[in-house]
Structure formats: C-alpha cells, structure tokens
Amino acid sequence: MKKLKIFLASIAPGIFLIGYNIGTGSITTMASSGASFGMELTWPLLLSCIFTYFLIVSFGRYTAITGNTILFSLKLFFGKPISIFVLVSLLASEWVSCMGVMGVVTQVVQEWSRPLFPDSGGINPLYSALVFGALLYYLFWQGKHNFFEKILTIFVTIMGVSFMATMFMVIPDPQEMLSGLIPRIPKDTEKLLFSASMVGTTMGAILYVVRSILVQEKGWKVADLKLEKRDALISSAMMFVLSFAIMASAAGTLYPAGLKVENAIDMVKLMEPIAGRFAISIFVAGIVSAGLSSLFPIILLAPWLFSDYNNTPRNMKSTQSRLLVLTGVLFGLVVPIFGGRPVFVMILSQSLAIIVTPLVLVLMLIIVNRLAKTNNYPVTKRWSVFMGLIILFTIAMAGAGISGIIGSF
C-alpha cells in the first residue's frame, strides 16, 4: 500500500492532466464520432496522443530546467501584449467550457434519472448543477494542492473503470477497431470538424500551460526528468485508452443502428435500449466523474493562470483566488438556468481550441531556440524538427476546424 501511494504521488501531475483532459468535451466528441463513423477516426486520436506525449514532456522539461512557467516566459520574451492575449484567450475558453461541461453532466443525470420519478421528469438540471457546484467549491475551499491531487485520483479512477467496463460490454468488431488506425484524409465537412475537435480536445494549448504549472508545483528539477517522462507517458497513454473506450462504446451500440449523438441526453437515451440499464448506468457514472474531474481543474485554473503570468506563489486561500474560482462555478450554472444544447457548442469549442494551440507552440519553439543559442538550454535539431512537424499538424487541424465550422453553417 505504501509503494502504491508513493507511485500515485509520483504520477499525480499526469493524473491531474487526465482528469482535466478527459471531460465532457472529450466524451461528446468521441461518442459523437463513434456514433457517426464507427472507429474510422481512431487515427487522429492516436496521432494527437503521441504528439501530446512529446509536448507534455517538452513543456515539463522546460520548466524543470529553467524554473519558469509558460505565461511568465511569454511575458519575459515577447512582452505583455502577447502574454495577456494568451492569458485572456485561455481564461475565456475555460469559463465558457464550464458552461458546456455542467450542461452536459446535468442533462445526462436528468435523462438517466427519469425512470426513478413518477412523472418521468428526472432530476432538475438546476438542482444537480447547484449540488455539483457546491461540492466542487467546498472541495476547493477545504483543500491544498495535495488534496486536489487526491480528489482528482478518485474521479479519474471511477471514470476509467466505468468507461473500460462499458466498452467491454458493447465492444465493436475488432477488425473495425484496427481499421480505424489507418489514416484517411476526411473529405466531408462533418469528418473535418470531428477530426479537428478530437485534436482540439486532446492537444489544446491550455494542457501544456497547466503541465508547466504542475511541474513547478511538484518541484521537479533536471534530476527528475526521467520521472517527468514516465509521468507524461502514463498520462498520454491513458488519455488515448479512455478516449478510445468512449468511442468504441458508441461505435458498438449507436453506429450499427445508424443513430447519432446530437444532444447530451442522446448518449443515455439512445444507448440504454441497446446496451441495457446496467451498462448505461456505469457509462453515466463515467460521464459524471469525467465532468467533475474536468470541472475541478477548470475552476482552479483562473488563479493559477494569474499566478503564472505574475510569477507569484499560488495562494489558493486568497480572496482573489476564491472569487475567481467562484466565478468559474457560477459559469457552470448558465446552461441549467437558461437552457441550451451544449453538445454542438462543445464540439465547436474544441475545434476552436486547436486554433490557439499553434501560436503557443510557435512561441515555445522560438523561446527554446533563443535559449539554446546562449547555451542556457540543451536542445537537439531532431527536437526542433519534430516540434515543427507538430506545429504544421496543428495548423492543418486548425484549418480543418475552420472548414468544418463554415460547412456546419
């Protein structure tokens, strides 16, 4: 047990990233893709997870060597305008994401709970949103960084077990699963949108900014780079496995029946008659855990980003931090109060997220090469070439996202 605790503590930053990354945005994107195209779009998911591993390692290594986080480095090298633009873009996208995430979770809970109520109304989304929001704020108010890591570990474990169990209950044809690994350039706008959305939800720039903060919080230095790589490998591998399980669950149930996921509740309403009440209950437990494991880091990010930008200690007990976190929680109440259909918005937002990523990666490439010229940072040509290829890939996916969005309208 002691060895397990030590191991979990050593991969806590990776678990944090899994909790943040596999949220309702990933679920809706992967489930929608599996329902619409089966396992055909597995290859962009795998490719983005491979690239994510490289970038997690690179951003973590940068902070371990220099001691600086990313937003502060952007301000240091490029001045306030660019760093403030990145800060505002990331902050706005995260608070908007709160709206979509909470909207998906509460709608799914309502649909799942309908048979439990005489009038088939289910749990009111506003009530469940208030409960979830209060729970998250209470956990934030009570805890410190180590406590946050433990909470995320619990959420991620429940999520992982739920999605893996559901996949094995409704597993699609193995040959179809393998064929999805063969790259095919999407020819229609819907596939372009889904491909870009997959990359956006897996490779969003915020992931690498957060990675830098977590490495600094953990106190990892040059001597810990081997540990940092192992943590990154486990994190990116689990991102692929869990995303793959969600896609396979939809591909094994909805795709053969020609059913598509257009609303959050479709994932419950359409899958339940095919997969059964027990299987869908496990899947719903995964969705709720994924939503909470994603919302918890999201509401923490605002004070973290400001501390990153100002290069100041992260004081989560300060009045400013508590007000910023409360703002994130309140954004989560927008959809339950005013209504809306968050799935399509989530997919669009994930596609838009990838548009910001190339900028952050280009700036990072410039910083590293500037430091290399002064012999203050070890870098190889192979690293620069691979980083360049990833930037081209993200630009291509950004273009696909724009084409898909235009085609959708």
C-alpha positions as CSV (number, residue, x, y, z in Angstrom):
1,M,0.0,0.0,0.0
2,K,2.8,2.4,0.9
3,K,4.5,1.7,-2.5
4,L,1.2,2.3,-4.3
5,K,0.8,5.7,-2.5
6,I,4.4,6.7,-3.5
7,F,3.8,5.6,-7.1
8,L,0.5,7.6,-7.3
9,A,2.2,10.6,-5.8
10,S,4.9,10.4,-8.5
11,I,2.3,10.4,-11.3
12,A,0.0,13.0,-9.7
13,P,0.7,15.7,-12.3
14,G,-0.2,13.1,-15.1
15,I,-3.4,12.1,-13.3
16,F,-4.3,15.8,-13.0
17,L,-3.9,16.2,-16.8
18,I,-6.1,13.1,-17.4
19,G,-8.8,14.5,-15.2
20,Y,-8.7,17.8,-17.0
21,N,-8.4,16.4,-20.5
22,I,-11.0,13.6,-20.4
23,G,-14.1,15.7,-19.6
24,T,-17.5,16.0,-21.2
25,G,-15.8,17.7,-24.2
26,S,-13.9,14.5,-24.9
27,I,-16.9,12.3,-24.2
28,T,-19.3,14.2,-26.5
29,T,-16.7,14.4,-29.3
30,M,-15.6,10.7,-29.0
31,A,-19.2,9.4,-28.6
32,S,-20.4,11.6,-31.5
33,S,-17.6,10.3,-33.7
34,G,-18.2,6.7,-32.7
35,A,-21.9,7.0,-33.4
36,S,-21.4,8.8,-36.8
37,F,-18.4,7.0,-38.2
38,G,-17.7,3.9,-36.0
39,M,-13.9,3.6,-35.3
40,E,-12.9,5.3,-38.6
41,L,-11.4,8.4,-36.8
42,T,-9.2,6.5,-34.4
43,W,-6.1,7.5,-36.2
44,P,-6.3,11.3,-35.5
45,L,-6.9,10.4,-31.8
46,L,-3.8,8.2,-31.7
47,L,-1.7,10.7,-33.5
48,S,-2.8,13.6,-31.3
49,C,-2.0,11.5,-28.2
50,I,1.5,10.7,-29.5
51,F,2.1,14.4,-30.1
52,T,0.6,15.2,-26.7
53,Y,3.2,13.0,-25.0
54,F,6.0,14.8,-26.8
55,L,4.6,18.2,-25.9
56,I,3.9,17.3,-22.2
57,V,7.5,16.2,-21.9
58,S,8.8,19.3,-23.7
59,F,6.9,21.8,-21.6
60,G,7.6,20.0,-18.4
61,R,11.3,19.7,-19.2
62,Y,11.4,23.5,-20.0
63,T,10.1,24.3,-16.5
64,A,12.2,21.7,-14.8
65,I,15.4,23.2,-16.4
66,T,14.6,26.9,-16.3
67,G,12.3,27.1,-13.3
68,N,9.9,29.3,-15.2
69,T,6.3,28.7,-16.1
70,I,5.0,29.3,-19.6
71,L,2.9,32.5,-19.3
72,F,5.6,34.2,-17.4
73,S,8.1,33.1,-20.0
74,L,5.9,34.6,-22.8
75,K,5.9,37.9,-20.9
76,L,9.6,37.7,-20.4
77,F,10.5,37.1,-24.1
78,F,7.6,38.7,-26.0
79,G,6.2,41.4,-23.7
80,K,2.9,41.9,-22.1
81,P,0.5,42.2,-25.1
82,I,1.1,38.7,-26.4
83,S,1.2,37.1,-22.9
84,I,-2.0,38.9,-21.9
85,F,-3.7,37.8,-25.2
86,V,-2.8,34.2,-24.4
87,L,-3.9,34.6,-20.8
88,V,-7.3,36.1,-21.8
89,S,-7.9,33.5,-24.5
90,L,-7.2,30.6,-22.2
91,L,-9.3,32.1,-19.3
92,A,-12.3,32.9,-21.6
93,S,-12.2,29.4,-23.2
94,E,-12.1,27.7,-19.8
95,W,-15.0,29.7,-18.3
96,V,-17.1,29.1,-21.4
97,S,-16.1,25.4,-21.1
98,C,-17.6,25.4,-17.6
99,M,-21.0,26.2,-19.2
100,G,-20.8,23.3,-21.6
101,V,-19.4,20.7,-19.2
102,M,-22.0,21.4,-16.5
103,G,-24.8,21.5,-19.1
104,V,-23.8,18.0,-20.4
105,V,-23.5,16.5,-16.9
106,T,-26.8,17.8,-15.6
107,Q,-28.7,16.8,-18.8
108,V,-27.3,13.3,-18.7
109,V,-28.2,12.9,-15.0
110,Q,-31.7,14.1,-15.7
111,E,-32.2,11.7,-18.6
112,W,-30.8,8.7,-16.6
113,S,-33.0,9.5,-13.6
114,R,-36.3,9.8,-15.5
115,P,-37.4,6.2,-14.6
116,L,-36.9,7.0,-10.9
117,F,-39.6,9.7,-10.9
118,P,-43.4,9.1,-11.2
119,D,-43.8,11.9,-13.7
120,S,-40.6,10.8,-15.6
121,G,-39.2,14.3,-15.2
122,G,-35.9,13.3,-13.7
123,I,-33.7,15.4,-11.5
124,N,-34.0,19.1,-12.4
125,P,-30.7,20.2,-14.1
126,L,-30.6,23.3,-11.9
127,Y,-30.7,21.3,-8.7
128,S,-28.0,18.9,-9.8
129,A,-25.9,21.9,-11.0
130,L,-26.2,23.6,-7.6
131,V,-25.2,20.4,-5.8
132,F,-22.2,19.7,-8.1
133,G,-21.2,23.4,-8.0
134,A,-21.4,23.5,-4.2
135,L,-19.4,20.2,-3.9
136,L,-16.6,21.5,-6.1
137,Y,-16.4,24.8,-4.3
138,Y,-16.4,23.1,-1.0
139,L,-13.5,20.8,-2.1
140,F,-11.6,23.8,-3.3
141,W,-12.2,25.8,-0.1
142,Q,-11.0,22.9,2.1
143,G,-8.0,21.7,0.2
144,K,-4.5,22.3,-0.8
145,H,-2.6,21.1,-3.8
146,N,-2.0,17.6,-2.4
147,F,-5.7,17.3,-1.5
148,F,-6.6,18.4,-5.0
149,E,-4.5,15.6,-6.4
150,K,-6.2,13.0,-4.3
151,I,-9.7,14.2,-5.3
152,L,-8.7,14.0,-9.0
153,T,-7.3,10.5,-8.5
154,I,-10.7,9.3,-7.1
155,F,-12.6,11.0,-10.0
156,V,-10.2,9.6,-12.7
157,T,-10.3,6.1,-11.2
158,I,-14.1,6.0,-11.2
159,M,-14.2,7.4,-14.8
160,G,-11.6,4.9,-16.1
161,V,-13.2,1.8,-14.6
162,S,-16.7,3.0,-15.9
163,F,-15.6,3.6,-19.5
164,M,-13.5,0.5,-19.8
165,A,-16.3,-1.7,-18.3
166,T,-18.8,-0.2,-20.7
167,M,-16.5,-0.8,-23.7
168,F,-16.1,-4.5,-22.9
169,M,-19.9,-4.9,-22.6
170,V,-20.6,-3.4,-26.0
171,I,-17.3,-3.9,-27.8
172,P,-17.4,-3.4,-31.6
173,D,-15.9,-5.7,-34.3
174,P,-12.1,-6.0,-33.6
175,Q,-11.3,-5.7,-37.3
176,E,-13.2,-2.4,-37.5
177,M,-11.3,-1.1,-34.4
178,L,-7.9,-1.9,-36.1
179,S,-9.0,-0.4,-39.5
180,G,-9.6,2.9,-37.7
181,L,-5.8,3.2,-37.2
182,I,-5.3,3.6,-40.9
183,P,-5.0,7.3,-41.8
184,R,-7.6,8.6,-44.2
185,I,-8.0,12.3,-45.1
186,P,-11.6,13.3,-44.4
187,K,-13.4,14.5,-47.5
188,D,-16.6,15.9,-46.0
189,T,-17.1,18.8,-43.6
190,E,-18.5,16.7,-40.8
191,K,-15.5,14.5,-40.6
192,L,-13.2,17.5,-40.8
193,L,-15.0,19.1,-37.8
194,F,-14.8,15.9,-35.8
195,S,-11.1,15.4,-36.6
196,A,-10.3,18.9,-35.6
197,S,-12.4,18.6,-32.5
198,M,-10.6,15.4,-31.4
199,V,-7.2,17.1,-31.8
200,G,-8.6,20.2,-30.0
201,T,-9.8,18.3,-27.0
202,T,-6.5,16.3,-26.8
203,M,-3.9,18.9,-27.8
204,G,-5.4,22.2,-26.5
205,A,-2.7,24.7,-25.6
206,I,-4.1,25.0,-22.0
207,L,-2.9,21.4,-21.4
208,Y,0.8,22.4,-21.8
209,V,0.4,25.6,-19.8
210,V,-1.1,23.6,-17.0
211,R,1.7,21.0,-17.3
212,S,4.3,23.7,-16.7
213,I,2.5,24.9,-13.6
214,L,2.2,21.3,-12.3
215,V,5.9,20.6,-12.8
216,Q,6.8,23.8,-10.9
217,E,4.3,22.9,-8.1
218,K,5.8,19.5,-7.8
219,G,9.3,21.0,-7.6
220,W,10.8,18.8,-10.3
221,K,14.2,19.7,-11.5
222,V,16.7,18.4,-14.0
223,A,17.4,15.3,-11.8
224,D,13.7,14.5,-12.1
225,L,13.4,14.4,-15.9
226,K,13.2,10.6,-16.1
227,L,10.3,10.7,-13.6
228,E,8.7,13.5,-15.6
229,K,8.9,11.4,-18.8
230,R,7.3,8.4,-17.1
231,D,4.5,10.6,-15.8
232,A,3.9,12.0,-19.2
233,L,3.8,8.6,-20.8
234,I,1.2,7.2,-18.4
235,S,-0.8,10.4,-18.8
236,S,-0.9,10.4,-22.6
237,A,-1.4,6.6,-22.8
238,M,-4.4,6.8,-20.5
239,M,-5.9,9.7,-22.5
240,F,-5.8,7.5,-25.6
241,V,-7.2,4.4,-23.8
242,L,-10.1,6.2,-22.2
243,S,-11.0,8.2,-25.3
244,F,-10.8,5.0,-27.4
245,A,-13.1,3.3,-24.9
246,I,-15.7,6.0,-25.2
247,M,-15.6,6.0,-29.0
248,A,-15.8,2.2,-29.0
249,S,-18.9,2.2,-26.7
250,A,-20.7,4.4,-29.1
251,A,-19.4,2.5,-32.2
252,G,-20.6,-0.8,-30.7
253,T,-24.1,0.4,-30.0
254,L,-25.2,3.5,-31.9
255,Y,-23.2,3.2,-35.1
256,P,-24.7,-0.2,-36.3
257,A,-28.2,1.2,-35.6
258,G,-27.5,4.4,-37.6
259,L,-28.1,6.6,-34.6
260,K,-26.2,9.8,-34.0
261,V,-25.4,11.9,-30.9
262,E,-26.8,15.4,-31.3
263,N,-27.7,16.2,-27.7
264,A,-26.1,15.3,-24.4
265,I,-29.1,13.2,-23.5
266,D,-28.7,11.1,-26.7
267,M,-25.8,9.3,-25.1
268,V,-28.2,7.9,-22.5
269,K,-31.5,7.8,-24.3
270,L,-30.1,6.0,-27.4
271,M,-27.6,3.7,-25.8
272,E,-29.8,2.4,-23.0
273,P,-32.3,0.3,-25.1
274,I,-29.3,-1.3,-26.9
275,A,-26.7,-1.7,-24.1
276,G,-29.1,-2.2,-21.2
277,R,-29.9,-0.2,-18.0
278,F,-26.9,-1.6,-16.1
279,A,-24.3,-0.8,-18.8
280,I,-25.7,2.7,-19.3
281,S,-25.7,3.4,-15.6
282,I,-22.0,2.5,-15.5
283,F,-21.5,4.8,-18.5
284,V,-23.4,7.7,-16.8
285,A,-21.2,7.2,-13.7
286,G,-18.2,7.7,-16.0
287,I,-19.7,10.8,-17.6
288,V,-20.4,12.4,-14.2
289,S,-16.9,11.5,-12.9
290,A,-15.4,12.9,-16.1
291,G,-17.4,16.1,-15.8
292,L,-16.4,16.7,-12.2
293,S,-12.8,15.7,-12.8
294,S,-12.7,18.2,-15.7
295,L,-14.6,21.0,-13.9
296,F,-12.4,20.8,-10.8
297,P,-9.2,21.7,-12.6
298,I,-11.0,24.2,-14.8
299,I,-12.2,26.2,-11.8
300,L,-8.7,26.1,-10.3
301,L,-7.1,27.4,-13.5
302,A,-8.0,31.1,-13.2
303,P,-5.9,31.8,-10.1
304,W,-3.2,29.5,-11.4
305,L,-3.0,31.4,-14.7
306,F,-2.8,34.8,-13.0
307,S,0.0,33.4,-10.7
308,D,1.7,32.0,-13.7
309,Y,1.6,35.4,-15.5
310,N,2.8,37.3,-12.5
311,N,5.4,34.7,-11.4
312,T,4.0,34.7,-7.9
313,P,3.3,31.9,-5.5
314,R,-0.1,30.1,-5.9
315,N,-2.1,31.2,-2.9
316,M,-5.5,29.4,-3.2
317,K,-6.7,30.9,0.1
318,S,-6.5,34.5,-1.0
319,T,-9.7,36.5,-1.6
320,Q,-8.8,36.9,-5.3
321,S,-8.4,33.2,-5.8
322,R,-11.7,32.4,-4.1
323,L,-13.6,35.0,-6.2
324,L,-12.0,33.7,-9.4
325,V,-13.0,30.1,-8.6
326,L,-16.5,31.2,-7.6
327,T,-16.8,32.9,-11.0
328,G,-16.0,29.6,-12.7
329,V,-18.5,27.8,-10.6
330,L,-21.2,30.4,-11.5
331,F,-20.5,30.0,-15.2
332,G,-21.4,26.3,-14.7
333,L,-25.0,27.4,-13.8
334,V,-25.6,29.2,-17.1
335,V,-27.0,26.3,-19.2
336,P,-29.0,24.7,-16.4
337,I,-30.7,28.1,-15.7
338,F,-31.1,29.5,-19.2
339,G,-31.2,26.2,-21.2
340,G,-29.4,25.3,-24.4
341,R,-28.0,22.3,-26.2
342,P,-24.3,22.1,-25.2
343,V,-23.1,19.2,-27.3
344,F,-22.7,21.0,-30.6
345,V,-21.3,24.1,-28.7
346,M,-18.8,21.7,-27.0
347,I,-17.6,20.3,-30.3
348,L,-17.3,23.7,-31.9
349,S,-15.4,25.0,-28.8
350,Q,-13.0,22.0,-29.0
351,S,-12.4,22.8,-32.7
352,L,-11.7,26.4,-31.9
353,A,-9.3,25.5,-29.1
354,I,-6.9,23.9,-31.6
355,I,-6.7,27.3,-33.5
356,V,-4.9,28.9,-30.5
357,T,-2.5,26.0,-30.0
358,P,-0.2,26.7,-33.0
359,L,0.5,30.2,-31.6
360,V,1.6,28.8,-28.2
361,L,3.7,26.1,-29.8
362,V,5.5,28.5,-32.2
363,L,6.3,30.9,-29.3
364,M,7.7,28.0,-27.3
365,L,9.8,26.9,-30.2
366,I,11.3,30.4,-30.5
367,I,12.0,30.6,-26.8
368,V,13.8,27.3,-26.7
369,N,15.9,28.1,-29.7
370,R,16.8,31.5,-28.3
371,L,17.9,29.9,-25.0
372,A,19.9,27.2,-27.0
373,K,21.9,29.9,-28.7
374,T,23.1,31.2,-25.3
375,N,23.9,27.7,-24.2
376,N,21.3,28.0,-21.4
377,Y,19.1,25.3,-22.7
378,P,20.0,21.9,-24.3
379,V,18.1,21.2,-27.5
380,T,18.6,19.0,-30.5
381,K,17.8,19.5,-34.1
382,R,15.6,16.5,-34.0
383,W,13.5,18.1,-31.3
384,S,13.2,21.3,-33.3
385,V,12.2,19.3,-36.5
386,F,9.6,17.3,-34.6
387,M,8.2,20.4,-32.9
388,G,7.9,22.0,-36.4
389,L,6.0,18.9,-37.7
390,I,3.6,19.1,-34.8
391,I,3.0,22.8,-35.4
392,L,2.2,22.1,-39.1
393,F,-0.2,19.3,-37.9
394,T,-2.0,21.7,-35.5
395,I,-2.2,24.4,-38.3
396,A,-3.7,21.8,-40.6
397,M,-6.2,20.7,-37.9
398,A,-7.0,24.4,-37.3
399,G,-7.8,24.8,-41.0
400,A,-9.9,21.6,-40.8
401,G,-11.7,23.1,-37.8
402,I,-12.4,26.3,-39.6
403,S,-13.6,24.4,-42.8
404,G,-15.8,22.2,-40.6
405,I,-17.3,25.2,-38.8
406,I,-18.0,27.1,-42.0
407,G,-19.5,23.9,-43.5
408,S,-21.8,23.4,-40.5
409,F,-23.4,26.8,-41.1
